[in-house]
Amino acid sequence: MASSVTPLGSWVLLHHHPSTILTQSRSRSPPSLITLKPISLTPKRTVSSSSSSSLITKEDNNLKSSSSFDFMSYIIRKADSVNKALDSAVPLREPLKIHEAMRYSLLAGGKRVRPVLCIAACELVGGEESLAMPAACAVEMIHTMSLIHDDLPCMDNDDLRRGKPTNHKVYGEDVAVLAGDALLSFAFEHLASATSSEVSPARVVRAVGELAKAIGTEGLVAGQVVDISSEGLDLNDVGLEHLEFIHLHKTAALLEASAVLGGIIGGGSDEEIERLRKFARCIGLLFQVVDDILDVTKSSQELGKTAGKDLIADKLTYPKLMGLEKSREFAEKLNTEARDQLLGFDSDKVAPLLALANYIANRQN
């Protein structure tokens, strides 16, 4: 039976039949060659390792996270664990200047969405926080690298990040570049060497491969270079497909990797890992849509970074292409689509991920 779909650029959202979802593949192809592939899911089948608990269904997936799960306590607790692990993983040692620069940005706070996503995904498939922590730290190191490099004068040329002067404003451009490079390389070292021996070598290798792919020319780098080359383009020459290519690679790829790494390290099945992949891909795009909205509706003080910088740089954004209200509607649809990927999982274990989707949709900075 055919599904009822609403196309938004090259991203297709299903509203009535969660048993099939069309997702956009990340590849080296330019935006005009992006393809869609069908992936069959079984929404009501148990995919959790626990068979005694209730299962989340489409009718109650909104209720669980909003009424009976204290997400703020959860994310504060998990973020605190992540901060302690990061502090321990990157100690202050010689050469002092480079480690000071690494720690300056790595320990500057932030929402820790990616590491918390990694841990929650691991716990969803039956793993423990301790197993996922090295992978969670690795994705946060790489995320921090991307922020340091993104703020450089040759990129976005920003002076403020997480409410503080950007790395290059404190340590200089040369050290900022090297600090990002060091965090990138150490992320893989930490993932490979600090992950518990309880996790099989095959799963560690798989996790390393997933993370590398997410940040290279099939992921973050691809999104960055297309984003840079798109500045100043006439709106008549681009569309949603072009913008979605940028953000599925630049933003969603690392969020996707965070969830997938958690699923792999936690011992998840291939089906569970693919569900997590699609959930994270949806919230990754959602994260960027909301980011674009906040950039034009909030002040620099509220955001903790320079507001309106995308408008000044004449960058492609969802409000620019769709308008503010249509962008908000798109965000709501992505949130629904993300939550639908979690149908059939254990209702208690899935609560953090459902709440995370709502948190991303409703965040104010």
Order of alpha helices (4+ residues) and beta strands (2+ residues): beta-beta-beta-beta-alpha-alpha-alpha-alpha-alpha-beta-beta-alpha-alpha-alpha-alpha-alpha-alpha-alpha-alpha-alpha-alpha-alpha-alpha
